[in-house]
Amino acid sequence: MLFCGNIHRFNYPSFRLTDRANMATHPAIQITGIKQPLKLVQVPTPEPQQNEVRVRIEWVPSAPLDVYQVDAGLMVQFPQGLGDSGVGTVVAIGPGVEHLRVGDQVFGFFFHNEKEKGQQIYVTAPEHLFGKVRVYYSSLNDISSATF
């Protein structure tokens, strides 16, 4: 993982199959206690359900809430994942998803449960918590000739 200020970029393998009932898992960062070191653990990779998408997280900020959770245990039930937002690519969609497709780049604000915590490889959350990242320039030439 590359740490750049308070921005984390994940470069882990996408997922692996474990020996335990062949359940797909992926790496996630968790806190285990107040002011304890962060742990890298394997967590289940759930299949998207009705109106849900699975996003491979590529960028996640550290928010002030993350600091308060680690340092003071604010709104935490240990062990718990961190992160409430991120940017990534849609890799799977559940039934009923209307606006997103596999391959779309998205950003989102999510935090309701462990499968939505941002500091993990995959986030599975309702489609309405994500927005598409629009790409307006197709090359560096477009950017250098753009008028702002």
C-alpha positions in Angstrom: 0.0 0.0 0.0 1.3 3.4 -0.9 0.7 6.1 1.7 0.8 9.7 0.4 -0.2 12.2 3.1 -3.6 11.1 4.1 -4.4 9.3 0.9 -4.2 5.5 0.5 -3.9 3.7 -2.8 -4.4 0.0 -2.7 -2.2 -2.4 -4.8 -3.3 -5.8 -3.5 -4.3 -8.9 -5.5 -8.0 -8.7 -6.3 -9.2 -11.7 -4.2 -8.3 -15.2 -3.3 -10.2 -18.4 -2.4 -9.7 -19.6 1.1 -9.8 -23.2 2.3 -12.8 -22.3 4.5 -15.7 -23.4 2.3 -14.1 -21.8 -0.8 -15.4 -18.4 0.2 -13.8 -15.5 -1.7 -12.0 -13.0 0.5 -10.0 -9.8 0.2 -7.7 -7.7 2.3 -9.1 -5.0 4.6 -7.7 -2.6 7.2 -9.3 -3.0 10.7 -8.9 -1.5 14.1 -8.9 -3.9 17.0 -8.7 -1.5 20.0 -8.2 2.1 21.0 -4.7 3.3 19.9 -3.8 -0.2 18.7 -1.9 -0.8 15.5 -4.1 -1.2 12.4 -4.4 -4.8 11.2 -4.5 -6.1 7.6 -7.0 -9.0 7.6 -8.9 -11.1 5.1 -12.7 -10.4 5.0 -15.5 -12.0 3.0 -16.1 -10.7 -0.5 -19.9 -10.7 -0.6 -21.9 -11.0 -3.9 -23.9 -7.9 -4.8 -27.5 -8.3 -3.8 -30.6 -6.4 -5.1 -29.5 -2.8 -6.2 -26.0 -3.3 -5.0 -22.6 -3.0 -6.8 -19.2 -4.3 -5.9 -16.4 -1.7 -6.5 -12.7 -2.4 -6.5 -11.4 0.5 -4.4 -8.4 2.4 -6.0 -8.3 5.5 -3.8 -9.6 6.2 -0.3 -9.0 9.3 1.9 -8.4 9.1 5.6 -11.2 11.1 7.2 -11.2 12.8 10.7 -13.7 10.1 11.8 -11.0 7.5 11.2 -8.6 9.2 13.5 -11.3 9.6 16.2 -12.2 5.9 15.9 -8.6 4.8 16.2 -7.5 7.2 19.0 -10.8 7.4 21.0 -13.0 4.5 20.0 -15.7 6.9 18.8 -18.7 5.0 17.4 -16.7 1.7 17.2 -17.4 -1.9 17.8 -14.0 -3.7 17.7 -12.8 -5.1 15.4 -14.0 -2.7 12.8 -13.0 -1.6 9.3 -12.2 2.0 8.5 -13.1 4.4 5.8 -16.4 6.0 4.6 -15.6 7.0 1.0 -13.5 6.1 -2.0 -13.0 5.9 -5.7 -12.8 2.8 -7.8 -14.1 0.6 -10.6 -17.3 -1.3 -10.7 -16.5 -5.0 -11.0 -19.9 -6.7 -10.3 -23.5 -5.6 -10.2 -26.5 -7.1 -8.5 -30.1 -7.5 -9.9 -31.9 -4.2 -10.3 -28.9 -2.0 -10.8 -29.9 0.6 -13.5 -27.3 3.3 -13.8 -23.9 1.7 -13.3 -22.2 -1.0 -15.4 -19.1 -3.2 -14.9 -16.1 -1.1 -15.8 -17.6 2.3 -14.7 -15.3 4.5 -12.6 -17.2 5.7 -9.6 -16.8 7.7 -6.4 -18.9 7.1 -3.3 -19.7 7.9 0.3 -20.6 4.7 2.2 -20.2 3.6 5.8 -23.3 1.7 7.0 -21.7 -1.7 7.7 -18.4 -3.7 7.3 -19.0 -4.5 3.6 -19.2 -0.8 2.9 -16.0 0.3 4.8 -13.7 2.1 2.4 -10.3 0.8 3.5 -10.6 -2.6 1.8 -10.1 -3.9 -1.7 -13.8 -4.4 -2.4 -16.8 -2.3 -1.3 -20.3 -3.8 -1.8 -23.0 -1.1 -1.4 -26.2 0.1 -2.8 -25.9 1.7 -6.2 -27.4 5.1 -5.1 -24.3 5.6 -2.9 -22.1 6.0 -6.0 -21.7 8.5 -8.7 -19.9 8.1 -12.0 -16.5 9.7 -12.5 -16.8 11.5 -15.8 -13.7 11.7 -18.0 -13.8 14.7 -20.3 -10.3 14.5 -21.9 -9.1 11.6 -24.0 -5.4 12.5 -24.1 -2.8 14.8 -22.7 -3.1 16.9 -25.9 -6.7 17.6 -25.0 -5.8 18.8 -21.6 -2.9 21.0 -22.7 -5.1 22.7 -25.3 -8.1 23.1 -23.0 -9.2 26.6 -21.9 -10.2 26.9 -18.3 
